[in-house]
Structure formats: C-alpha cells, structure tokens
Amino acid sequence: MDIIYYLFAGAVLLMGLLASIAIWAPRKLPVRAAALLVAILILPWCYVVLAGLLSMPKPQSLAWFETKVEKAELLGASFAEGKAIYLWLRLEGMTEPRYFVMPWRKQTAQQLEDTIDAATKSRAGIVIFKPFQKRDGVLLGQLNIQIVPPPTAPQKLPRFPARVFNPRATDI
C-alpha cells in the first residue's frame, strides 16, 4: 500500500513542475491560468485512479518488483475459464495479501485445482515457489506448487507423575 503514496507524491511533483512552467511561461494570462487549472484538476483524478487500481488484480507479467520472491502462500484462487486465473497470495516477508492475475492456461488451472482439492481434504496449506520466475523473458504460467501440512500443536506434558492405584500394594 505504501507504493501508492510514492506514486501520488511523484504525480504531485510532476504536476507542480507543470504548474510552475505554466505560470512562468511567456504566454498570455488565460493560457497560463488554464494550464494551472488543468494541473490542479489532474491531482484528484490521479489519486482516484491510483486508489482504484488497488482493488484490481496485478497482471503477473507486471510483477516487476516481486520477481525475487522465493515463495508465496496461496490463500485463494478463482478461475475464469478461457480468460484468466486469479490468485490471492501472501508473499514471503509480507503480512498483507496481494491479488494477481495470470493468463489462462488449462494445464496450470488443472494443476492448481487438483492441488487445492488435495490440500482442502488434508486441511493443509499451499505454497508456490518462485511464482514470478521468468524464463527467456516470458512467464511460462507453470507453477511450482507444494502442499504444506499444518503445524502440529505441541503436546502438553503432565505436571506431575501419574498415580497408579495398586490394591495389592501394602502402603500401610
């Protein structure tokens, strides 16, 4: 979420530069005022557009900053047959999930669906290793998926040794 603030700050700086050029340009006052007005009106529009992009899935091919991610936990998947595969991922080292879209590939969708079914039956999680790895500059769409069993809860040790009743014992 922090990147939207940097993008918006960059847009503000660019619009400020445009406004300063418009103000100091050797043009007539109505032309400079119109340029300044356009620069001011672009800022709220830019913020609304960037905020709207937050709810849309990021195409896997545009995940430039995530190419070094080693593994991601699959939180959910949705299939639009013939169109796209939507993935809800928690990337390694991040707490908030991210929303990505992959191009439709029947083999990838089948592999993903089979893995989700198997993980659901065993109540396990799914990890995708190197989800954004490129080979020869092209994303292949094949996922290196592994089912991860849930962590076992630690067993509690008794506080004191168990007492066993033996009627033949003579403790009197």
N, C-alpha and C positions, 0 to 999 in steps of 0.2 A: 504494500500500500504506500510505502514511502516514495516509490518512484513517481507516483502521480504528482507529488508535491514538487519534485525536481523538474518534472516536465512542465508543470504550470509556472514555476519560477523562471524557467527558460523562456516560456512564451511571454511572460510579463517583461522580461529583459528585452526580448526582441521587439515587442510592441512599444516599449519605452524608447528604444532606439529609433523605430519607425516614427514615433510621435516627435522626437527631438529633431529628426531630419525634416519632418513635415513643417515644424514650427520655424526652423531656421532657413528653410529653402527660400530662394529668391522668387517666390510666386506671389500671386495676389492673395489677399486675406481669405476670401471664400474658399479657395483651393486648399490653403493650409488648414483652415477650420474643418473642412470636410475630411482631410487626411487624419487629423487629430480625432475627429468623431469616429471614424472607421477603426482606428487603433483602440479607442476606448470601448467600442461595442464588440470587438473581437475577443476581448478578455473574458467576459462572462460566457460567451459562446464556447470558447476554448475550454473553460472549466467544466461546463456541462457535457461537452463531448468526451473529455477525459474521464469524468465520473461515470458516464455511460459505458465506456469501454471496460470498466472494472467488472461489470456483470457479464460480459461476453467472454466466451472461451478464446484462449490464445491459440492460434494455429501452431502445431508442433514445429512447423518449418520456421516460425519466427521466434522460437525459444532460444535466442542467441546467448543470453546471459545464463541459461540453465544447461548449456552443453557439457559443463564439467561435473554435473550432478552424477554421483555414483549409483544411488538407489533412491527409489521413491515408493512410499506405501500407497497402494491403491485403496481408496476409500469408496469409490463407486464408479460405475461405467454405464453408459447409455448408448444404444445402437440405433442409428437412423439408417436402415438398410439401403444400400446403394448410394448413400450420401456421405456419412461421416461416423466416426466413433468418438464419443465424448468421454473424457477421463477426468475424474476428480482425484487429484494426487496430493499427498503431503510429502514434499521434497525433503531430502536429508538435511538436517540442521535448521529446519523451519517449523514453526508451530502452526501457522495458518495454512489451510489447503489452497491449492491452485487448480484452475479449471483449464483444460486443454482440449483441443480437437485434432483428431488425426484423419487423414483421408481414408475413405472406406476401402478395406481390403478384406475379402471374405475369409481368407486363411487367418488373418490376425484376429478378426472378430470371433471366429470359431474357437481359436486357441484361448482367447480371453474369456469367452463364455464358459468353456469347459473348466478352466481354472477357477472361475468364480463359483461354479456349481460344486466343485470338489472342495473348495475352501469353506463354503457355506455348510456343507454336510459335516465337516470336521471342526467347525467353529474356529477356523484358523484365519490368519491374515494373509495378504498377498503383497509381495514386494517385487517391483520391476527394477532390474539392474540396468543402468545406463539407458534411461528412457529416451534420451535425446541424442544418442550417438549417431553420427553421420559417417557413412562410408562412401568415398568418392564424391563427396559433396551432396549426396542425396540421402534423405531419410528413407530407410527401407520399409518401415512400418512393422517389422518383426520385433516382437518384444521378448526380452529375456525375463520370463516370469518364474517366480518360485513361491510356493506356499510355505508360510512360516507358521509353525504351531504356536498356539497361545502359551505364554509363560505359565509354568506350573507354580501354584502357590506354595510357599514354604510350609513344611509340616511342623506342627507345634509339638514340642517335646513335653512330656508330663512334668509337672512341677516337683513332684516327689515320687519316689518309687512306689509302684503299685503294691497294695497289701493283698496277700492271698490268704484266704481262710482255710486252715487245715484242721479238721476236727480231731485228728489223731495226735496232733502235737500236744505236748504236755508243757504248757507255759505257766502252770500254777505254782 
